[in-house]
Amino acid sequence: MSLREIFERNPDRRYIMFGGKGGLGKTTFSAATAFWLAKTGRKVLVFSVDPQASLSDIFQRDIFGQGPVKIMDNLWAQEVDADRRIKEYQQEIRQKILDMYGLDKVPDEIENYLQAAGAEPAMEESAIFDAVVDIIKEGSYDYYIYDLVPLGHALYYLKMARIYDEWINKITSLRQEMAEYDRMASVMKRTQEREEDKILSELLYIKQRINTSSQILTDRQKTAFFFVLVPEEMIILDTQNAAQLFADYVPIAGYVVNRLIPDELLKQNIPAYLRHRIEMQKGYLDKIREVFGDQVKAFVPELERDVTGLAMVEKLSHIMYGDF
């Protein structure tokens, strides 16, 4: 099936992800897909959770940290501000500590820990994926199109989601058993039980959010994940390895090969180095077909300039999906 047929035959797949190594075209493909769907009458949000990506550049609009920005009829774009999200995250934790324990001020040792944790990569990843949950749970759009953070970060998050889920399951189970024991053993601990109930509620809330985010990424009926690659030896190898790792977590819908130098140039008087690149590309394309077979859903040529502005986004959408 082509990319277009995948969407036409699977109308319930509302969450579309483009992943791969940085700089291969994930964000431009996300933008072009969102543009095509919007032109066919669907209400679409395209958003980036990759700090290095720039929908702002592609759409030539100030999008970063602005929430959903309307680009045209049926199409909105959003870039998550991870730093601001981390600060909000930290403030939520501070407030919960104050409310839960009746304190006037967060203890210095906890404040120091929060500040140090804010600089950790894991905090950024957690904040970004937490933002994804908020965006998607709102349910205002027919389609959500987003390019992931680099593959290693995404895989780390998916693994940690399982670990967190198992850990919180154990903790909540223990707290529920303790609460039941306390109710049976004494009726004099009402205040303590209320505090424990707050902790249990918070753990259950965290568990619910982790489950929601991981379900979004792993739902094979509603989610489609596309790998983006280019005809280069290391990229093919990296994509093959990543696909094997991701297969346990996300529904891989196919592969899109980007930046093909047109064969027609061989008929022209072109420099030797360009002729060599095209010949070398043929070998890599044979390898891609051998490794990924009919899972390759589109071959996208190298365009004459960067995909910036709606005219170029529309041109790319036609290449990927055909007419509206």
Secondary structure, DSSP 8 states (H G I E B T S, - for coil): --HHHHHHH-TT--EEEEE-STTSSHHHHHHHHHHHHHHTT--EEEEE--TT--HHHHHTS--BTS-SEEEETTEEEEE--HHHHHHHHHHHHHHHHHHHHT-SS--HHHHHHHHHHTTSHHHHHHHHHHHHHHHHHT---SEEEEE-S-HHHHHHHHHHHHHHHHHHHHHHHHHHHHHHHHHHH-SS-HHHHHHHHHHHHHHHHHHHHHHHHHHHHH-TTTEEEEEEE-S-HHHHHHHHHHHHHHTTTS-EEEEEEEEE--GGGGGS---HHHHHHHHHHHHHHHHHHHHHGGGEEEEEE--SS---SHHHHHHHHHHHH---
